[in-house]
Structures are given as C-alpha cells and as structure tokens.
C-alpha cells in the first residue's frame, strides 16, 4: 500500500514518501525524516521621519543705520535648504526680507529704511529666519535694536588735580571763554533727510565765538583733560532706541569715567589717560567716539561719532600781574605763538628762547631805522614803568610791520605771559654808542642803525624775569664772534644771556644801566 503524507513546512513545499514497512531509527535504509528549521519571520522597516535642518543665524543685536553700517545678516543651514529671512517691527509689519532657494547660506543686509519711505524708527525689531528642507522647516527668532548714536554737546573741563584748563579771551568781542559752557553743540543729530549732522569744525584764531564753531581749548601741558559728551534725541527717528539695549563707548587713549550704558541726555564723561602733551604747541584732533555693544561674548562697533578738538598746550596759566579778564590768554595771540614754537620743551627758559626766535625770524617785522619810534607802545605820562602795549592793534597790524625796541619788548613780554612764562621789561639808559648789531628785519650788521646821524641808542628796552640777571631781546641779534665792535660779524640771538654779557655785547661806549623793571599794561 502506498501512503501519501502531506507535511506543512515553512517552505510551503510538499514531500511525497513511499511506505516500505516498519522503520527503525537505526535502520539506515529507512531513516527518519530530518526536521527543517523554520526561518524567522521579518517585518517591513518604516523609513525615518524627515529631520529639520540645523539653522544658524548671525546678526548683531543692535545697529545704527546712519552713523554706522547696515544690519548684516547671515543665515546658514547644515544642508541644502530653502532659506528665508525677514525683519518685523513691533506692529508685525515686515520692513525687510530676503530668500534663497536650495542653498546652505543666505547673506543679506538691511539699510534701516522703511517700506513706506524714509528711515525706520529706532526701537526693537524681530529678526525671523527659516530653513526648509524635505518639507520640514526650522525657525529662529532674535531681537534686533535699531539705535541712533550721536552727540549734540561737548564740554571740556579738568578735575583740579590732573591739570588746569585755561580760559581764553576773544579780543574782538571782549569776551572771556566760559569754561562751564559747551565748546561745541548742535541742535539735532540729523537733518530733514536723515543725514547725520557733524559737530562743527574748530574755529580759526581770528574768528568770533559762535554756536556754529567748536572753540579751541587751552590746558597746561601736562593736564589730563576731561570731556563731557551728551548724546542727543533723534528727530528723524523720534527716539534713539537706546533704552532697550546696553550701548557702551570706546575712545582710544581715554577712559570712560561714567555714562554707560548710553542714554539720551545723560552725559558721558571721559578723561585722557596720559598727559595732554609732552611739549608746548597745538594739537588738532578728530577724536573718534566709538559706540559698542556686547554681542555673543564679543564687542561689536555699531557707530562712530567724530569730535573735532583743538588743544593748546600751555606752559602754565597766564602770568600777568594784573588779574583783569583781558590779561588771560588771547586766542588770536596764543594759538599762533604756540604753533610758532611747537615742539618746544615745557620749560621757562626754553619757551622764552623759542619765542625770541619766532618773533625775530618769522613775524615779518622790521626795525624802524628812520626814527627808532614805537608803533604799538606808549609810556603813559612819560613814566618808563608804565608802558602800555596795544596788543589788539598789533595782532591786526593796524600800524604796519615797522617796530622799535619798545614794541619788541611788549610783543615778547605779552606773548610770554599769555602762555605762562613770566616776563617783564627793563629800560637800558642813559644813551650809549653801539657795537655791531643786526636789527630785526635787517640784512646787515651795523653800529649805526639810523645811518651816519645815529650810531647809538638813547635808550633800549629788553625783557627779563629776574631783575636783569638774565636777558631776552627780540629786537636785535648780537655779534657773537668775540669781537663785537667790528665786522665781519656772526649773528647770535639774545636768548637767556646774562645781563652783564649782554651789555658787553652791545655797548661800545657809555655807562648805561638796567632800570624801571615792569610788566606794563596791555589792551
């Protein structure tokens, strides 16, 4: 008999076997059927869900669209994605946007303009960036402040410890500089079109003090000036946006004493880190005031305002005996004098030596070889100790460039006392005959400066600070070759010469003496 057995196996096959009788497990001719391993069942794997691209946005937390640069934005994704960025104001209005398809970065900038025209108002905005890849979008938002950084007023001061500011006099208006008033100011930070209004340029020495110019300021040379800067409100932006973000200030060479974070109307106080100057002279400086923010652990510059300054480095405060306002430093006199001796060591003797050289060589003055008469000085009531020098007339050259010794003593003495180098004058008399001299503005040495009819002086005015022990003279140069009575001659300026040596150099015969020491007066 043939049996047909059906076995359900994992493979789904059917085995047909023939029955030959009893079987035995030991019978090799009739082995038992082998067991077949069933394979493990497997399930279908679901694909992973789409993952949003990694999105990185780089942009400053604040910017000034007028005084600084545009708002630069960089959007980056870790793989190709459609990128989009927009800037939204507080009302939800999109003021700027940009997009890029299937890129891994998007760079764009916002100038600060508004879609409706003009500048967008200062304040807080939202920067919103998206990146879309494989149908999934990542979004990042961050605040951005549009700010308006600018100055409307600048004051100059000292703290009474590190140096002294010297008020100056404008002789044309009889006005003494008010050290409590601003040295520069503007009414608003921008014009009607939104362009920044710069602080006014520094006035020239002959100018009159007006609100349209920055006044020069004088300090004793080793002072550490203090500047007070006042941030202004913005007319175009109807605010500055500074209340919502911390803005700092950086000025190279100056320390910020107070006033940060910056707020409109609150003064920012700076002090110079080192002495204003190492020598006498004039420094013109466009001082960059940089406004900054802390952004991601780094300091970012967002705007710069330039402050025009002119510092006059004086030897000391004016050293006139008279304390009236007109005996302060005159702007129109001090500034040219300090420029003329710029770089001179801040020392009394060095300052006077330099002034002699400047007056004798550079002012274009000529000695009156016809009469030897003064043009800008009178002796009040015939009193030798009451010389009055007309400084205002001299600065304007009302009576020309021809001068005598009395004028030169007044010129040198008043310039010196204005910059803080004490000096008076003395009269040498009675009459004496001259050795070889070179008078100011002349080309040749002579002992007869007035021609054959005049080979001597009836008197001669020179300057001193110590009772004629030391003499400075801007009227003439002496013969310094050791033989002052004859030609040829070697010109030597009269700079810190002893009184005795000076008389030996100029007097051929006679017995003159130094008399009538005084500072005189000035107007």
Backbone torsions as a table, in degrees:
resi	resn	phi	psi	omega
1	UNK	NA	141.0	179.1
2	UNK	-107.1	122.4	177.9
3	UNK	-101.9	141.6	174.6
4	UNK	-112.9	116.7	179.3
5	UNK	-107.2	137.7	176.5
6	UNK	-110.2	121.9	177.7
7	UNK	-112.9	127.0	176.7
8	UNK	-87.1	110.3	-179.0
9	UNK	-110.6	163.7	-179.1
10	UNK	-64.8	-21.2	-176.9
11	UNK	-83.6	-12.4	179.9
12	UNK	78.4	15.7	179.6
13	UNK	-95.6	163.4	178.6
14	UNK	-116.0	128.3	178.1
15	UNK	-104.7	132.0	175.6
16	UNK	-108.6	125.6	-177.4
17	UNK	-128.0	151.7	179.9
18	UNK	-102.3	134.8	-178.9
19	UNK	-87.9	122.9	-178.8
20	UNK	-116.0	13.1	178.7
21	UNK	114.5	-167.5	-177.8
22	UNK	-58.3	150.3	-179.4
23	UNK	-120.4	159.1	177.8
24	UNK	-138.6	145.0	179.7
25	UNK	-68.3	-18.5	-179.6
26	UNK	-96.6	-2.4	-177.1
27	UNK	-86.7	108.8	-177.5
28	UNK	-66.8	-19.4	-179.6
29	UNK	-82.1	-13.4	179.9
30	UNK	-134.8	65.1	-176.5
31	UNK	-69.3	153.8	174.8
32	UNK	-73.5	149.9	179.5
33	UNK	-65.1	136.9	179.0
34	UNK	-73.5	146.4	175.7
35	UNK	-81.4	137.8	-179.2
36	UNK	-103.9	129.3	178.9
37	UNK	-69.2	134.9	176.6
38	UNK	-84.8	128.6	178.4
39	UNK	-67.4	150.7	178.4
40	UNK	-68.4	143.7	177.0
41	UNK	-76.9	140.3	179.4
42	UNK	-115.5	146.3	177.4
43	UNK	-104.4	152.2	176.6
44	UNK	-68.7	133.7	-178.2
45	UNK	-85.3	128.7	178.0
46	UNK	-78.5	137.8	177.0
47	UNK	-65.2	146.0	179.7
48	UNK	-63.6	148.9	178.8
49	UNK	-70.2	153.3	178.5
50	UNK	-61.6	144.0	-179.5
51	UNK	-110.9	136.9	178.9
52	UNK	-66.5	142.9	178.2
53	UNK	-66.6	148.1	175.2
54	UNK	-75.1	125.4	-171.1
55	UNK	-116.6	128.0	177.9
56	UNK	-124.0	129.2	-179.9
57	UNK	-118.4	128.2	178.4
58	UNK	-118.4	119.0	179.1
59	UNK	-162.7	147.7	178.4
60	UNK	-69.7	156.3	179.2
61	UNK	-78.5	-14.0	179.7
62	UNK	-157.0	154.5	175.4
63	UNK	-156.9	156.3	177.3
64	UNK	-113.4	110.7	-173.1
65	UNK	-72.1	-15.5	-178.5
66	UNK	-100.0	-58.8	-177.2
67	UNK	-79.6	-18.8	-179.0
68	UNK	-114.7	-153.8	-178.6
69	UNK	-96.3	177.6	174.9
70	UNK	-71.1	165.3	175.3
71	UNK	-79.5	109.4	180.0
72	UNK	-91.5	126.7	-178.5
73	UNK	-122.9	134.0	174.8
74	UNK	-125.6	122.8	178.3
75	UNK	-112.3	127.3	-177.5
76	UNK	-130.6	143.2	174.9
77	UNK	-123.5	157.3	-177.3
78	UNK	-79.3	-7.2	174.1
79	UNK	-154.7	170.8	-176.3
80	UNK	-56.0	127.1	-178.2
81	UNK	-151.5	157.3	171.4
82	UNK	-79.2	121.6	-173.7
83	UNK	-110.2	144.3	-179.7
84	UNK	-149.0	138.8	177.5
85	UNK	-137.9	143.1	176.7
86	UNK	-144.8	156.3	177.6
87	UNK	-120.9	127.6	-170.9
88	UNK	-122.4	136.9	177.5
89	UNK	-84.3	-177.8	-174.6
90	UNK	-64.5	-21.8	179.5
91	UNK	-90.2	-0.7	-179.4
92	UNK	91.1	3.3	179.5
93	UNK	-77.5	130.1	177.1
94	UNK	-78.4	118.0	-177.6
95	UNK	-98.5	-16.4	177.5
96	UNK	-161.1	147.3	178.7
97	UNK	-156.2	160.0	176.3
98	UNK	-158.6	153.7	178.6
99	UNK	-147.1	158.6	176.8
100	UNK	-144.4	134.4	-178.1
101	UNK	-93.3	132.9	173.1
102	UNK	49.1	52.4	174.3
103	UNK	-123.0	169.4	176.3
104	UNK	-106.9	2.5	173.9
105	UNK	-157.2	154.3	178.5
106	UNK	-141.8	115.4	176.4
107	UNK	-107.9	134.3	-179.8
108	UNK	-152.8	169.0	-179.4
109	UNK	-143.3	147.8	175.9
110	UNK	-116.4	127.1	-176.7
111	UNK	-78.0	-13.2	-175.4
112	UNK	96.9	4.1	178.6
113	UNK	-80.8	161.6	-179.3
114	UNK	-109.7	144.7	179.3
115	UNK	-56.3	-28.5	-179.5
116	UNK	-81.9	-2.1	-178.6
117	UNK	105.6	150.6	179.8
118	UNK	78.6	-166.3	-178.1
119	UNK	-90.1	141.7	172.6
120	UNK	-68.8	145.3	-178.4
121	UNK	-67.9	151.3	176.0
122	UNK	-64.8	153.4	178.6
123	UNK	142.2	-164.4	-175.7
124	UNK	-91.1	136.5	176.0
125	UNK	-128.3	163.7	176.8
126	UNK	-114.5	127.2	173.7
127	UNK	-97.8	119.9	-176.6
128	UNK	-120.8	123.2	-179.2
129	UNK	-122.8	143.6	176.9
130	UNK	-132.9	151.1	173.5
131	UNK	-134.6	127.0	-177.2
132	UNK	-121.9	124.9	177.0
133	UNK	-143.6	137.4	179.7
134	UNK	55.4	35.7	177.0
135	UNK	76.7	5.7	-179.2
136	UNK	-117.4	138.9	-175.0
137	UNK	-116.9	135.5	170.3
138	UNK	-107.6	142.1	-177.9
139	UNK	-133.0	138.6	177.2
140	UNK	-130.6	135.0	174.7
141	UNK	-123.1	144.0	173.8
142	UNK	-151.5	148.8	180.0
143	UNK	-77.7	147.8	174.5
144	UNK	-135.5	131.6	178.9
145	UNK	-104.9	125.4	169.9
146	UNK	-88.5	118.0	-175.5
147	UNK	-119.7	165.8	177.5
148	UNK	-129.0	104.5	-178.9
149	UNK	-101.0	125.8	178.5
150	UNK	-172.5	162.3	-177.4
151	UNK	-117.0	145.4	177.4
152	UNK	-118.1	-15.5	-177.1
153	UNK	-147.4	142.4	176.5
154	UNK	-132.4	128.9	174.8
155	UNK	-113.0	150.1	173.9
156	UNK	-120.2	136.1	-174.8
157	UNK	-153.4	174.5	168.6
158	UNK	-134.9	163.6	-176.2
159	UNK	-98.0	9.2	177.7
160	UNK	77.2	-0.9	-178.9
161	UNK	-118.3	-47.5	-174.5
162	UNK	-90.5	4.8	178.9
163	UNK	153.1	-177.0	-172.7
164	UNK	-133.4	130.7	169.1
165	UNK	-86.5	138.4	-176.4
166	UNK	-108.9	115.8	176.5
167	UNK	-66.3	149.3	-177.0
168	UNK	-122.0	159.0	-171.6
169	UNK	-113.4	133.0	171.2
170	UNK	-99.9	107.3	-171.7
171	UNK	-67.0	-28.9	-178.2
172	UNK	-66.0	-29.4	-177.9
173	UNK	-111.7	-0.9	-174.4
174	UNK	52.4	47.8	-176.6
175	UNK	-119.7	129.0	174.3
176	UNK	-95.6	133.3	-179.3
177	UNK	-55.9	131.3	177.2
178	UNK	-87.6	109.6	-175.5
179	UNK	-71.3	-11.0	177.7
180	UNK	-94.5	-4.4	-179.7
181	UNK	-94.6	157.9	178.0
182	UNK	-65.3	147.9	174.3
183	UNK	-89.2	-14.9	177.0
184	UNK	-153.2	142.1	178.1
185	UNK	-159.3	151.0	172.4
186	UNK	-134.7	158.0	-177.1
187	UNK	-78.9	-31.2	-176.0
188	UNK	-151.3	160.6	-173.3
189	UNK	-85.1	-16.0	179.8
190	UNK	-148.4	160.3	179.6
191	UNK	-85.9	-174.7	-175.2
192	UNK	-64.3	-22.6	180.0
193	UNK	-92.7	-0.5	178.3
194	UNK	91.7	2.0	177.7
195	UNK	-75.7	142.0	-178.8
196	UNK	-66.4	141.9	175.8
197	UNK	-96.9	115.1	-177.5
198	UNK	-74.6	155.7	170.7
199	UNK	-62.5	144.6	-172.3
200	UNK	-67.0	152.2	179.0
201	UNK	-65.9	163.0	-179.4
202	UNK	-75.4	135.9	-179.3
203	UNK	-69.0	152.4	174.9
204	UNK	-81.0	159.4	-174.8
205	UNK	-56.2	-34.5	-177.2
206	UNK	-83.5	-5.8	-177.5
207	UNK	-75.2	160.1	175.7
208	UNK	-93.1	146.5	180.0
209	UNK	-66.2	121.7	178.3
210	UNK	-138.1	166.2	178.6
211	UNK	-70.8	-13.3	-177.0
212	UNK	-88.4	1.8	-178.7
213	UNK	-136.6	150.1	175.6
214	UNK	-83.8	129.6	-178.5
215	UNK	-78.1	138.5	170.8
216	UNK	-68.1	152.8	179.4
217	UNK	-126.8	140.7	-178.8
218	UNK	-110.4	138.5	176.5
219	UNK	-135.3	152.4	165.5
220	UNK	-60.4	139.5	-164.3
221	UNK	-53.5	-35.1	-176.4
222	UNK	-96.4	17.4	177.4
223	UNK	-71.3	156.4	171.9
224	UNK	-113.9	91.0	-172.9
225	UNK	-58.9	152.0	172.7
226	UNK	-112.0	130.0	175.0
227	UNK	-114.0	136.1	173.8
228	UNK	-112.5	120.6	-177.8
229	UNK	-111.0	133.4	-177.9
230	UNK	-113.5	113.8	175.2
231	UNK	-69.0	145.9	-175.9
232	UNK	-108.4	168.1	170.7
233	UNK	-83.5	154.3	-177.1
234	UNK	-102.0	127.6	177.6
235	UNK	-77.5	-44.7	-177.4
236	UNK	-66.0	-42.5	-176.9
237	UNK	-88.1	-5.1	-177.7
238	UNK	53.7	44.4	-177.7
239	UNK	139.2	169.1	-178.0
240	UNK	-109.9	-16.3	-177.5
241	UNK	73.2	10.1	-176.2
242	UNK	-82.8	-13.9	-178.9
243	UNK	-71.4	-21.0	-174.7
244	UNK	-99.1	0.8	-177.2
245	UNK	-148.3	146.5	179.9
246	UNK	-87.4	112.9	179.5
247	UNK	-109.1	130.1	177.7
248	UNK	-104.1	-178.3	-178.2
249	UNK	-135.9	139.0	173.9
250	UNK	-131.7	129.5	175.6
251	UNK	-133.8	113.9	-176.3
252	UNK	-60.9	129.2	179.4
253	UNK	87.5	0.0	-179.1
254	UNK	-130.4	148.2	174.8
255	UNK	-102.4	140.0	176.0
256	UNK	-84.7	112.0	-177.5
257	UNK	-80.5	-41.7	-179.3
258	UNK	-162.7	168.3	173.6
259	UNK	107.1	10.9	174.7
260	UNK	-121.3	144.1	1.5
261	UNK	-65.7	154.2	-173.7
262	UNK	-71.5	132.9	175.3
263	UNK	-134.3	139.2	-178.9
264	UNK	-55.4	132.0	177.8
265	UNK	84.8	-16.5	179.2
266	UNK	-88.0	126.6	-175.1
267	UNK	-66.7	142.4	170.7
268	UNK	-103.6	121.5	-175.6
269	UNK	-107.4	126.3	178.5
270	UNK	-118.6	150.3	171.1
271	UNK	-135.3	137.5	179.9
272	UNK	-64.6	137.8	-175.7
273	UNK	-72.4	-33.4	-176.7
274	UNK	-125.1	173.8	177.4
275	UNK	-55.9	146.4	-175.2
276	UNK	-59.9	-37.6	-176.9
277	UNK	-152.0	161.0	173.6
278	UNK	-104.1	-12.0	179.7
279	UNK	-137.5	170.7	173.1
280	UNK	-76.6	150.4	178.0
281	UNK	150.1	-162.7	-176.3
282	UNK	-125.9	132.6	176.7
283	UNK	-119.1	117.4	171.5
284	UNK	-96.1	128.7	-170.8
285	UNK	-141.8	127.3	167.5
286	UNK	-97.2	101.4	-171.8
287	UNK	-86.7	114.3	178.7
288	UNK	-79.7	121.1	174.0
289	UNK	-102.3	111.8	-173.4
290	UNK	-100.9	126.0	176.3
291	UNK	-93.3	136.0	-172.4
292	UNK	-132.9	162.6	169.0
293	UNK	-135.1	154.7	171.6
294	UNK	-88.0	123.8	-171.9
295	UNK	-139.4	108.0	178.2
296	UNK	63.1	35.7	179.5
297	UNK	83.5	-2.4	178.6
298	UNK	-120.2	158.1	177.4
299	UNK	-96.0	126.8	-177.7
300	UNK	-116.5	134.4	175.0
301	UNK	-80.7	131.5	-179.0
302	UNK	-118.4	-15.0	179.7
303	UNK	-169.1	157.7	177.0
304	UNK	-137.8	132.4	173.2
305	UNK	-117.0	132.4	-178.7
306	UNK	-97.2	128.7	177.7
307	UNK	-107.2	112.3	178.4
308	UNK	-77.5	128.8	-177.4
309	UNK	-134.3	148.6	168.7
310	UNK	-131.6	112.7	179.5
311	UNK	-100.1	128.0	173.3
312	UNK	-102.6	117.2	-178.2
313	UNK	-91.4	105.6	-177.1
314	UNK	-91.3	156.9	172.5
315	UNK	-68.7	-42.5	-179.4
316	UNK	-165.0	-178.5	172.4
317	UNK	-65.8	154.4	-179.2
318	UNK	-52.4	142.0	-170.8
319	UNK	-112.8	28.7	175.8
320	UNK	-71.1	146.3	174.5
321	UNK	-70.0	-34.3	179.4
322	UNK	-79.0	135.8	-175.6
323	UNK	-101.3	9.0	179.7
324	UNK	-65.1	158.6	-177.6
325	UNK	-55.1	-37.7	-175.9
326	UNK	-67.2	-9.8	178.1
327	UNK	-95.8	14.2	169.1
328	UNK	-80.5	-179.7	177.4
329	UNK	-69.8	128.2	176.4
330	UNK	-88.8	127.6	-177.7
331	UNK	-55.5	-46.7	-174.7
332	UNK	-69.9	-15.0	177.4
333	UNK	-100.3	-47.0	-173.9
334	UNK	-66.8	-43.2	-176.0
335	UNK	-63.5	-48.9	176.4
336	UNK	-61.7	-36.9	-179.7
337	UNK	-64.8	-45.6	-179.9
338	UNK	-67.2	-32.8	174.3
339	UNK	-67.3	-36.9	-179.1
340	UNK	-67.0	-28.1	-179.4
341	UNK	-114.7	21.7	-177.0
342	UNK	-53.5	135.3	-179.8
343	UNK	92.1	-1.4	-179.9
344	UNK	-73.3	140.9	177.7
345	UNK	-58.9	138.8	-179.5
346	UNK	-74.7	71.5	-176.9
347	UNK	-137.1	140.9	-175.4
348	UNK	-55.9	-50.9	-178.0
349	UNK	-65.3	-44.5	-179.6
350	UNK	-62.5	-38.9	179.6
351	UNK	-64.0	-44.6	-179.6
352	UNK	-67.8	-40.1	176.7
353	UNK	-58.2	-44.9	-178.3
354	UNK	-66.0	-38.7	178.2
355	UNK	-63.5	-40.6	177.3
356	UNK	-57.7	-48.2	179.8
357	UNK	-62.1	-40.6	-179.3
358	UNK	-65.9	-45.5	-178.3
359	UNK	-67.1	-44.3	-175.2
360	UNK	-69.2	-38.0	-171.3
361	UNK	-100.5	-26.8	-164.4
362	UNK	-117.8	-12.1	-174.1
363	UNK	-89.9	-3.2	177.4
364	UNK	71.5	26.4	-179.1
365	UNK	-89.8	151.4	-178.3
366	UNK	-132.7	136.6	-179.9
367	UNK	-71.2	141.0	178.4
368	UNK	-78.2	95.3	-177.9
369	UNK	-85.9	0.7	178.5
370	UNK	-92.2	-49.7	-176.7
371	UNK	-119.0	-20.7	-173.4
372	UNK	65.9	29.9	-174.1
373	UNK	-96.3	152.4	178.2
374	UNK	-81.7	148.7	177.3
375	UNK	-106.4	-29.3	-171.3
376	UNK	-125.4	9.8	-177.5
377	UNK	-136.0	138.4	172.3
378	UNK	-129.4	150.7	173.6
379	UNK	-98.7	107.8	-173.1
380	UNK	-61.1	123.7	178.9
381	UNK	63.8	20.0	-179.4
382	UNK	73.2	11.5	-178.2
383	UNK	-89.3	119.3	-178.4
384	UNK	-60.3	-26.1	-177.5
385	UNK	-88.6	4.6	-178.1
386	UNK	-123.3	51.5	175.8
387	UNK	-71.0	133.8	176.4
388	UNK	-118.7	120.6	-177.7
389	UNK	-102.2	130.0	-178.8
390	UNK	-91.7	79.7	-176.3
391	UNK	-62.8	-41.0	-178.8
392	UNK	-60.7	-45.3	178.9
393	UNK	-65.4	-37.5	179.9
394	UNK	-65.6	-43.3	-179.6
395	UNK	-60.4	-35.1	179.0
396	UNK	-88.7	-2.8	-177.9
397	UNK	52.9	45.3	-178.0
398	UNK	-60.1	-30.7	-176.7
399	UNK	-115.3	23.4	174.1
400	UNK	86.7	-167.5	-173.8
401	UNK	-107.2	4.7	-178.9
402	UNK	-91.1	127.5	-171.9
403	UNK	-137.5	170.9	172.4
404	UNK	-127.5	-168.5	-174.9
405	UNK	-67.2	-34.0	178.5
406	UNK	-64.6	-42.1	176.2
407	UNK	-61.5	-47.7	-176.5
408	UNK	-64.0	-35.5	176.1
409	UNK	-65.4	-39.7	177.4
410	UNK	-67.4	-41.5	179.7
411	UNK	-61.8	-53.0	-178.2
412	UNK	-62.9	-46.1	-177.1
413	UNK	-63.2	-41.1	-176.8
414	UNK	-76.7	-37.9	172.4
415	UNK	-60.4	-44.3	-177.2
416	UNK	-62.6	-47.8	-178.5
417	UNK	-67.2	-29.5	177.8
418	UNK	-66.4	-38.6	-177.6
419	UNK	-88.6	1.3	174.6
420	UNK	98.9	17.9	176.8
421	UNK	-110.3	103.5	-173.0
422	UNK	-59.6	136.5	178.5
423	UNK	-158.3	140.3	172.3
424	UNK	-125.5	-173.0	178.4
425	UNK	-124.7	158.4	171.8
426	UNK	-134.2	155.8	177.7
427	UNK	-106.7	130.8	175.2
428	UNK	-99.9	118.4	176.7
429	UNK	-160.4	168.0	5.2
430	UNK	-77.7	-166.7	-172.0
431	UNK	-55.1	149.5	178.2
432	UNK	-152.4	153.8	174.4
433	UNK	-84.9	154.9	-170.2
434	UNK	-105.5	145.9	160.4
435	UNK	-77.3	-173.2	178.8
436	UNK	-69.1	128.3	177.6
437	UNK	-134.1	157.2	173.0
438	UNK	-116.9	106.1	-178.0
439	UNK	-76.2	153.6	-178.0
440	UNK	-56.3	131.4	178.5
441	UNK	81.3	-0.9	179.8
442	UNK	-97.6	160.4	-175.4
443	UNK	-99.9	-20.1	-172.7
444	UNK	-132.3	148.9	172.4
445	UNK	-70.8	148.3	175.7
446	UNK	-160.1	156.0	171.2
447	UNK	-105.3	2.9	177.0
448	UNK	-128.3	74.4	-174.4
449	UNK	-63.3	-18.0	-178.9
450	UNK	-106.9	18.5	-178.7
451	UNK	85.5	-171.7	-176.2
452	UNK	-57.3	-25.4	-177.9
453	UNK	-80.6	-8.0	-175.2
454	UNK	-146.8	94.4	-178.5
455	UNK	-109.5	27.6	177.9
456	UNK	-162.2	-179.4	177.3
457	UNK	-112.8	139.2	170.3
458	UNK	-76.5	-28.6	171.9
459	UNK	-160.2	169.5	177.3
460	UNK	-150.6	132.4	-179.9
461	UNK	-102.4	131.0	176.0
462	UNK	-134.0	179.9	-178.0
463	UNK	-122.2	154.3	-179.2
464	UNK	-156.0	163.3	174.5
465	UNK	-123.9	0.4	-173.1
466	UNK	-142.5	44.2	175.9
467	UNK	68.2	33.8	177.0
468	UNK	74.4	11.5	172.2
469	UNK	-68.6	-32.0	178.0
470	UNK	-129.7	135.7	-173.8
471	UNK	-122.1	138.5	167.1
472	UNK	-123.2	137.7	-178.5
473	UNK	-140.6	119.3	178.1
474	UNK	-95.6	3.1	-177.5
475	UNK	-83.8	-37.7	-172.6
476	UNK	-146.4	159.7	169.6
477	UNK	-106.2	147.1	-179.6
478	UNK	-97.0	167.0	174.2
479	UNK	-85.1	114.0	-174.5
480	UNK	-104.2	23.3	-177.3
481	UNK	-92.9	7.4	-179.9
482	UNK	90.7	-8.9	177.9
483	UNK	-132.2	74.5	-171.0
484	UNK	-69.8	-8.8	-175.9
485	UNK	-89.7	-7.8	-175.6
486	UNK	-143.3	160.5	176.7
487	UNK	-85.5	160.9	-6.0
488	UNK	-71.4	166.5	-174.4
489	UNK	-130.7	153.8	177.0
490	UNK	-115.1	120.7	-174.6
491	UNK	-73.2	128.8	174.7
492	UNK	-132.3	124.2	177.9
493	UNK	-70.3	151.2	-178.2
494	UNK	-89.5	93.1	-176.9
495	UNK	-129.4	118.4	-177.0
496	UNK	40.9	52.5	175.4
497	UNK	-92.5	144.4	177.6
498	UNK	-65.6	149.0	-179.8
499	UNK	-58.6	-38.3	179.9
500	UNK	-66.6	-45.8	179.7
501	UNK	-64.5	-33.8	-179.2
502	UNK	-66.5	-44.5	178.0
503	UNK	-62.8	-40.0	177.4
504	UNK	-61.9	-32.2	-176.6
505	UNK	-76.4	-33.0	-173.4
506	UNK	-106.8	-22.5	-173.5
507	UNK	-94.1	118.7	174.3
508	UNK	-86.1	-44.1	177.7
509	UNK	-151.1	151.8	-176.0
510	UNK	117.6	173.8	-177.9
511	UNK	-132.7	59.8	-178.8
512	UNK	-74.9	158.0	178.1
513	UNK	-132.4	163.4	173.9
514	UNK	-83.3	129.1	-177.5
515	UNK	-142.1	166.8	166.5
516	UNK	58.7	51.7	179.9
517	UNK	-70.4	133.0	-177.6
518	UNK	-165.2	161.5	168.8
519	UNK	-91.5	-20.5	-176.0
520	UNK	69.7	-157.4	-179.8
521	UNK	-134.2	171.8	-173.7
522	UNK	-145.7	146.7	173.6
523	UNK	-153.1	NA	NA
